Amino acid sequence: MFFEISVLQQFSGINLNRDDTNLLKTIDFGGFKRQRVSSQCWKNAIRKHDEFFSNINYDHGIRTKKMASEIFNLAGKEFDTEKNRKSVNEFLKNVGLGEMEVQRKQKNKGPTLFEAENNEFDKLKTLFFTSEKELALATQILKKQNFDPVSSAKEFNKERLNFPLAPDISLFGRMAASEVTLNVESAVQFAHAISTNEILIEDDFYTALDDLANSAERADAGASMMGYTQIASPCFYRYACISMETLFKNLNNDKELTLKCVNSFIETFVNAIPTGKKNSTAPSTYPDSVLISYSKKQPINLVNAFLKPVRMERHSKISLAEKSSFQLFEYLEKLNDLFEWEKERKNICYSLFAEALNIKQEKSSLKIPIVGSKFSENLNQFLKENIWSK
C-alpha cells in the first residue's frame, strides 16, 4: 500500500539548489533543459521544517558526526574524563558506527586556542542518522555500565532491536556501512523536482558599495564588490510516495503514530521549501495543485506528463501553473484509458484551478474529486478514510 503525492508549484526568480560550481542545478529531460532541485535538498527542508515535528511531537532525528560530544552533554561534565572519552569512542566503534577521525594537534598558539583544541571531542568519520531518544538510551546504558565499552555496546545492541525509531528516520531510512543491523529501510521514494517548462537561466549581476568610503575613494566610481548569481522562474513538478508497510514496521506497528507521520509528511511536503538564496529571492510560495493517491498497485511517478515542456503563448490568458495542471490531467486521462491508472486507486486533488479542472474532467474517463478549499481538513479526512482500508 502506498500514498503518493504530486505537486505543481510556480516560483519566480529563485536559486534553491546549486551544484559544486555554484551554478543552478539543471537536467536534460525530453531533450530540453529543466531546472532541478535534488531530492536530498528538499528532504532536508522537510526534516527541518517546524511543522513536521510539531505535528508529531515524538522524537527528532539528528544527522551528525558528533555522537561523542552529545553523549557527554547528556551525561554531564563530571563524566568528561580522558578515560571515559576513550571508552565512548570504543563503544561507538563496537555498536557499528566505524572509526573516529583523528583530531589534528596544532602547536600552542596561545592559551585560548590550545585549550579549545585540547577540548575537542573526537568525531565519527561519517555522518550517522541518530535521534534524541537513541542518544539518551546510549548515555543511560554507558552510565549504568560505568562506561565499559564492551558491556555497554552489548546491552545497547540488544535494546535497540525493539527501540522505536524517530519519525524522520522511519520515513527516510539510514545506512551504516560498517554495521548492517543499524540500517533502516526508507519508507519514502522521493524524486528530484524538475521544471515543467524549459528553463531560461538569468545571470543576476550585483555590486556593493562601501558605506564608509571617503570622497577620494568614491571618485573612482567603482564598486567595492561585484559578482553574479543565477536565477530562474520554474514551475516545479514534485513527487514522492510512502510505503505504508515499511513505515508501519519502522514505527513498531504503532497505528496512531503512523497516521500522524503520514499526515505530517504530506503537509510538510506541500509547505516546506529549501532555503537556498532565500534572503535575496524570498522564494516562499504555495503549491498551485496537489494530487494525492492511495494505491495498492505499483506507485507511478507522473513526471512523463512533462516530457514535452509546457509552453506559454504570448499574452496567454492562463498561467504556467494552470497550463501545467491541465497537461498533468490530460496525461492522467491517457494513462487511465491505457493502463486503468484509476483502478484500485483512491485520489483527491487540491487546486487553485479546481473549477476549470472539474469542467475539463467532465469530458474524460477520470473521476478524481477536485477541491479548491480547506486543504488540511480534507487531507486529514482522506487519510483517515483510506490509511487502514483493506
N, C-alpha and C positions, 0 to 999 in steps of 0.2 A: 504494500500500500504506500502511495506517495501523495504528498501535497506539492503541487507545482505553482510557481508564481512567475508571471511575466509582467514586466513594467516598461512602459514607454514614457520617457521623461526628457523634456526640452531644456536646454541650457543656452546661455548667451555669454560669449567671451570668457571661456574658462580654461583652466590648465590644472586638472585634477590629479594627473598622474604622468610623471616624466621618466625617461629612460636614463641610462648611465651617462649620457652625453648632455643631459638637461633639456632634451627635446621632447615634445609631446609624443606619447606612445600612439602608434598607428598600426594598422594591419590591412593587408590586401584581402578583400572579401568580394567574391563575384567579379573580380577584375577591376575593382575600384578601391581607392584608398579610403579607409574609415578611421575615425578617431577611436581609441581603445582605452579602457581603464581595466587594469588587471583584476582578476578575482581576489587575489591576496589583498590588494589595496582596499577594495570595497568591503571585504570581510573584516578587515581591521577597523574600518569605520563603524561597522555594526557592533563589533565587540566593545568598542569604546564609547558607544552612544549611551547616554544616561538612561534612556527609556528601556534599553534591553534588560538591564539588571534591576531597575526599579520595579518593573512589571513582574519579575520572577521572585526577587528578594530571597535568594537561596545561597549561592556560593559564587565566587568570582574567579575566573581563570587568570593566571599570570604567566606570561611568557618571559623567561629570564635566564640569565647565567648565574645570577646572584643568589643561588639557593642557600649557600653557607651563611651569608650575611643576614638573610631573612630569618634563618633558624635562630641565630644568636639574638636578633631583635626581639623575637618571641620568647626566647628562654630567659633573657635578662643579662645585664652586663656582668653580673657576678660569675656567670658561667664562661665568660670570654677569656679563656687561658690558651696558652700555646698548645698544651696537651689536648684540650678539647677541640681546638681548631683542626689539628691533625686527625683526630677521631672523626669529626664531621666530614672531612674530605674523604676518609676511608669509607665511612658509612655511605656517602653518595656514590662512590665507586661500587660498593658492594650491592646496592639496590639497582644498579644497572645504568647509572647516568654518565658513565665514562670517566675519563681522566679530567684533572683540573688543569687550567692554564698556569704555567709557571710565572709568578709575578716577577717582573724585572726589577732588580735593585739598582737604584742610581746612587751616585756619590752624594754625600751630605752637602746640600747647597743651602743649609740654614735649618734651624730647629723646626720651624713650622712645616716645611716641605718634607724633611726627614721623618718627622713624627707621623705626618699624613701617609707617607708611603709605607712605613712600617705597620700602620694600622689597617692597610688594605687587606680585605679578605680575598682568598683565592676564588676564582670563578670557574664554572664549567667551560669546557672548550666549545660546547654547542648550546644553543638555546634549548630550554626544556619548557613544555607547556604544563605547568602545575596549577594548583589552586590554593586559596587561602586556607581551606579546611585540610587539604593534603599536607601543606606546610605545618599546620598546627598539629596534625597527627604525628608527623615525623619528629617535631620538637618534643611532644609529650612522651613518645617512646624513648627518645635519646635521654631525656631527664630520668625517666623511670629506670633505664638500664645503666645509669651513671656514665653515659656517653661511651659505652662499649660498642665499637663499630660493628662487630660480628653479630652479637645477640640482638642489637637494635635493628640491623638490616633484616635479620631472620624474622623478627616479630613484625616489622613494617611490611615485608613482602607477604606475610600471611594475612595481616589486617586489611591491606588494600585490595585484596581479591574481592571482598564484599563491600568495599568502601564506595559510597555514591559519588559519582563524578560531577564536576561543575557543569552547568548547562552549556557553556560555550565549548568546553572540551567534548561533551557528549555530541554536540552538533558538528563541530569542525574536525574532531579527531586529533590524534597526536601520534608522533613516531619517535621511537628511541632506538637508534640503530644498534646500540650495544646490548639491549635487553628487550626481546620481542614481547614479553609479557606486559610491558608497560605501554605497548601500542594500543590505541583506541581507534576503531574503525569510524571514519567520518560518516555521519548520517546525512550530510548535505553534499549535493553536487552543485557547484557554483560556477557559472560561466563568466568569461570576460565580457564586460559591457562593450558593445560596439555601436557606432552611429548608424542610424537607418539611412542617413544621407551621405553622399560623397563629401568628404571633408575638405574645406578650404582653410588652410592654416595661415594665420596672420602673424607677422613679426611685430611685436609691440616694442618699439624703441622708446627708451626712457632716459631722462637726465635728472641730475640733482645738483642744486647749488649750495654752497657753503654760506650759512646764515651769518657767520662771523667774519666773512672775508672783508678785507679793507678796500678802500677805493682803488688802490693800485691793482690789487688782485682782481677786482671787478672789471677793471679796464680791459683785461684780457678777453672779456666777453665769452669765456669758455665755461663749460660745465665742470664741476668738481668730480663728478662721477657720471658714467653713462653705461648703458648696456641694452640688451634686448631679451625679451622672453616671447614664447609662442602662446597664442590663444586661438580658440576656435569655438564655433557655436553648433554643437551636435544635438540631435535628438537620439538619446541612447535607447537601445533595446537591452534590457537586463533580464536574466533568467536564473532561477535556482530551483532545486527540488529537494524535498526531505523524505528520506526513507523512514516510515513510521516504525517498522520492526526494529531497525538499528537504533533509532533514538530511544525507543521504549526499553530495549535491552540495556543501553548505556546508562539509562536513568533508573536502573534496578527495578524495572516494571512498575514504576510509580505513575499511575494514570493521571492524577491531578497535576503533577509536575510536568508530565509530557505535554498536556494540553496547554499549560502556561507557557512552556518553552516554544511550542509551535506558534502560538498566538504572538508571543513577544518577538520571535524571529521574523515573522511576516510583517508585523507592524514596523519593526526597525529596518527591515529590508526596504520598505517603502519610504521611510523618513530619513535614514542615515545617508550622509554624503561625505566622501573623502575630503580632507582638509587642504589639499594642495592649492597653494596660492589663494586661500580663502580671504585673506585680509585685503588683497588687491583686486579680487574679482567678485566677491560676495556671491558664491555660486548657488546658494540655497534656493531650490525650487521644489514644488510638489510634483509628483508624477501626474501625467495627463490621463493615462489609462492603466489600470491594473487588472490582470486576468488571473484568477486563482482556480486551480483544478484539483479535485480529489480523484485519484485513479488507482485501480488495481492492475492496470496494464503498465507496460514499459513507459517511463516518462519521456516526453518529447520536447526538446528544445525547438522553439518556433522561429529561430533566427533566420531560417531559409525563406521566410516571408520577405526578407530584405536582401536576397541575392541580387535583385535589381534595386539599386538605391532609389529612395523616394526623391523625386524631382519636383521642384516647385516652379510653376509658371509665374512670369512677371505679373504683378497685380492680382495674384490669386486671392480668391475670397475665403479660402480655408488655410489654416496654419500647417506647418510641417508636422506638428504633433498630431493634428486631426487627420491629415492625409496618411500618416504612418499607421494610425489606428484603423483606418479604412482598409489599408493594404494588409494589415495583420488579419482582419476578419475575412477578407477575400481569400487569403491563403488558407485560413481555417476551414472555410466552406469547401475548398478543393480537397483538403485533407480528409474532411468528413465524408465527402462523396466517394473518394477512392479507398480510404482505409477505415472508415467508420470511426473517426477520431473521437466522436462524442459518446460512442457506445462504452458502457462501463465507466463513464466519467461523469462527475458532477461538477458543474462550473458556476462561477459567478464573476461578473466583470463590473468594475467601478470605473466610471469615466466622466470626464468633463464634457464629453460629446455623446452622452447616453441617448439623448433624443434622436440625434442623427443616425447613430449606430443601430438603434432599435428599428428605425424606418428601413434601413438597408437590410437588416436581418429578416424582416418580414418576407422578403422575396427569396430567402436562402433556405437551405436544409438545416441550418443551425437553430438551436433553441436555448441559447445562453441567456440567463437573466442578466440584464444590464441596468445598473442603478447609478444614479447621479447624486446620492446624498448619504450621509451617516456611515462613512466607511468603517470606523471601528466597531460600531454597534452591529452592522450587518456581517462583518467579518467574524465577530465572536459567535453570532448565531449560526453562521455557516459551518464553523469548526465544530461547535457542539453537536450539530446535527449529523456530521459526517465522520468525525475523527475515530469513533469506535464502531462504525457501521460495518456489518458483515458483507 
